[in-house]
Amino acid sequence: MAKSRTTTTRGSALITATRRDALAARRKKLATLGALIRRRLTTVVESFYDIGVALSEILKAKLYAADGHASLEAYLDAEKLLSPAQARKLIDIVKNVPREQALAVGQERAYALVALSRATPEPDSAAELIAGGVVDGKPAAKAPVRAIKAAAKAQRDKAPRTPIAKARLKADVVTEKAVRTALRAAGLPVTAVRVARDSVRVELPRARLDKALAKG
């Protein structure tokens, strides 16, 4: 009986030690990522993506709990790193935009394009918008942030309210994407495509169209 009790005691001690070591490892990882964020905040223009990656890891693995925090927001507040709203923006960028694209267009434009993509029914992804999208007649990758935000607001404002209106808008979006794809395949840069009930209007740069017609 004494031997059995000793074995049980040793097993409990091993479990306790394993849990303690696991918690210590999580605390160490949290401290490492927190220190990285703090360093990168001094050069946030160049390092915002790294900060977003670190925040994403903390959130996904719930590392904040290792130090007794109930949420990522609570951890950020306790550590005085950055605001929860800013953190969510950076996490959104990392989730939706590849590093090279995000660094090329900058933090604010990248997040604005994420928001535009989210506001648009059946949308191109933010990465697709950066690669070939058009906003207010300009390439999305170079469009002013305020123009991108305005486009996202316009999409949200015109969001359909009834099932019939939603179905019609979905069909219009499919038509618009098909028209854009066909024109791009023909080598024509699209400025805008507007789908109405009985018509489809396409805007193209005149000089590029004349050049394409001359080749034909």
C-alpha positions in Angstrom: 0.0 0.0 0.0 2.8 2.4 0.9 4.5 1.7 -2.5 1.2 2.5 -4.3 0.8 5.8 -2.5 4.4 6.7 -3.3 3.8 6.0 -7.0 0.7 8.1 -7.0 2.5 11.0 -5.3 5.3 10.9 -7.8 2.8 10.9 -10.7 1.0 13.9 -9.3 4.3 15.7 -8.8 5.2 15.0 -12.4 1.9 16.3 -13.7 2.3 19.4 -11.6 5.8 20.0 -12.8 4.8 19.5 -16.5 2.0 22.0 -16.1 4.3 24.5 -14.4 6.9 24.1 -17.2 4.2 24.5 -19.9 2.9 27.7 -18.2 6.5 29.0 -17.9 7.1 28.4 -21.6 3.9 30.2 -22.5 4.8 33.1 -20.2 8.3 33.3 -21.9 6.7 33.3 -25.3 4.3 36.0 -24.3 7.2 38.1 -22.9 9.2 37.6 -26.1 6.3 38.7 -28.4 5.5 41.6 -26.1 9.1 42.8 -26.2 9.1 42.5 -30.0 6.0 44.6 -30.2 7.5 47.2 -27.9 10.7 47.4 -30.0 8.8 47.6 -33.3 6.5 50.4 -32.1 9.5 52.7 -32.3 9.6 52.1 -36.1 5.9 51.3 -36.7 5.9 52.6 -40.3 8.2 49.8 -41.3 7.3 47.2 -38.7 3.5 47.3 -38.5 3.3 43.9 -40.2 5.6 42.3 -37.7 3.5 43.7 -34.9 0.4 42.3 -36.5 2.0 38.8 -36.8 3.0 38.9 -33.1 -0.5 40.0 -32.0 -2.0 37.3 -34.2 0.1 34.7 -32.5 -0.8 36.0 -29.0 -4.5 36.0 -29.9 -4.6 32.6 -31.7 -2.7 30.7 -28.9 -4.4 32.8 -26.1 -0.9 33.5 -24.7 -2.3 36.4 -22.8 -3.9 33.9 -20.4 -0.4 32.8 -19.3 -0.1 36.1 -17.4 -3.6 35.9 -16.0 -5.3 38.2 -18.6 -8.8 37.4 -19.7 -8.4 38.7 -23.2 -6.0 40.2 -25.7 -7.5 43.6 -24.9 -6.9 43.2 -21.2 -3.3 42.2 -21.9 -2.7 45.2 -24.2 -4.2 47.6 -21.6 -2.1 46.1 -18.8 1.1 46.3 -20.8 0.3 49.7 -22.3 1.4 48.5 -25.8 -1.2 49.9 -28.2 -5.0 50.3 -28.3 -7.2 47.3 -28.9 -8.7 49.0 -32.0 -5.2 49.5 -33.5 -4.3 45.9 -32.6 -7.4 44.6 -34.4 -6.5 46.6 -37.5 -3.0 45.1 -37.6 -4.4 41.6 -37.1 -6.9 42.2 -39.9 -4.1 43.3 -42.2 -2.0 40.2 -41.5 -5.0 38.0 -42.0 -6.0 39.4 -45.3 -2.9 40.9 -47.0 0.5 39.3 -47.8 3.5 41.0 -46.2 5.0 42.3 -49.5 1.7 43.9 -50.6 1.0 45.4 -47.1 4.5 47.0 -46.9 4.2 48.3 -50.4 0.9 50.2 -49.9 1.3 51.0 -46.2 -0.7 50.3 -43.1 -3.6 52.7 -43.5 -4.2 52.0 -47.2 -3.9 48.2 -46.5 -6.5 48.3 -43.8 -8.8 50.6 -45.8 -8.8 48.1 -48.6 -9.5 45.3 -46.2 -12.5 47.3 -45.0 -13.6 48.0 -48.6 -13.4 44.3 -49.5 -15.4 43.4 -46.5 -18.1 46.0 -47.3 -18.5 44.8 -50.9 -20.8 41.9 -51.7 -19.1 39.0 -53.5 -15.9 41.0 -53.3 -12.4 40.7 -54.5 -10.1 40.1 -51.6 -8.0 42.9 -50.3 -5.0 41.3 -51.9 -6.8 41.2 -55.3 -7.8 44.8 -54.9 -4.2 45.8 -54.3 -3.0 43.7 -57.3 -5.5 45.0 -59.8 -8.5 46.8 -58.3 -9.6 50.3 -59.1 -11.0 52.9 -56.6 -12.3 56.2 -57.8 -10.7 55.8 -61.2 -7.2 55.1 -59.7 -5.3 51.8 -59.1 -6.4 50.7 -55.6 -2.8 50.3 -54.6 -2.2 54.0 -55.1 -5.7 55.4 -54.4 -6.0 58.0 -51.5 -7.0 56.4 -48.3 -9.9 58.8 -47.9 -11.2 57.7 -51.4 -11.0 54.0 -50.3 -12.9 54.8 -47.1 -15.5 56.7 -49.0 -16.0 53.8 -51.4 -16.4 51.4 -48.5 -18.9 53.7 -46.8 -20.8 54.0 -50.1 -21.0 50.2 -50.3 -22.3 49.9 -46.8 -24.9 52.6 -47.4 -26.3 50.9 -50.4 -26.4 47.5 -48.9 -29.7 45.9 -49.8 -32.3 45.3 -47.1 -34.7 42.8 -48.6 -34.0 39.3 -49.9 -35.0 40.3 -53.5 -32.7 43.3 -53.4 -29.8 41.2 -52.0 -30.3 38.6 -54.8 -30.3 41.3 -57.5 -27.2 42.9 -56.1 -25.4 39.5 -56.0 -26.3 39.0 -59.6 -25.1 42.4 -60.5 -21.7 41.8 -58.8 -21.3 38.6 -60.7 -21.9 40.5 -64.0 -19.5 43.2 -63.0 -16.7 40.8 -62.2 -17.3 38.9 -65.5 -17.1 42.2 -67.5 -13.9 43.3 -65.7 -12.3 39.8 -66.3 -13.2 39.9 -70.0 -11.8 43.4 -70.5 -8.6 42.7 -68.6 -8.1 39.6 -70.7 -8.4 41.8 -73.7 -5.7 44.1 -72.3 -8.0 46.9 -71.5 -7.7 48.6 -68.1 -11.1 49.2 -66.6 -11.8 52.5 -64.9 -15.3 51.6 -63.7 -18.1 49.2 -64.4 -21.7 50.1 -63.5 -24.4 47.5 -63.7 -28.0 48.8 -63.8 -31.3 46.9 -64.3 -31.3 47.2 -68.1 -27.7 48.2 -69.0 -24.0 47.9 -68.2 -21.8 50.9 -68.4 -18.0 50.6 -68.8 -15.5 53.4 -68.4 -12.0 53.0 -70.1 -9.1 55.3 -70.5 -9.6 56.8 -74.0 -5.9 56.7 -74.9 -5.5 53.0 -74.0 -8.7 52.1 -75.9 -7.5 54.0 -79.0 -4.2 52.1 -78.8 -5.9 48.8 -78.5 -8.2 49.5 -81.4 -5.3 50.6 -83.5 -3.6 47.3 -82.9 -6.7 45.4 -83.8 
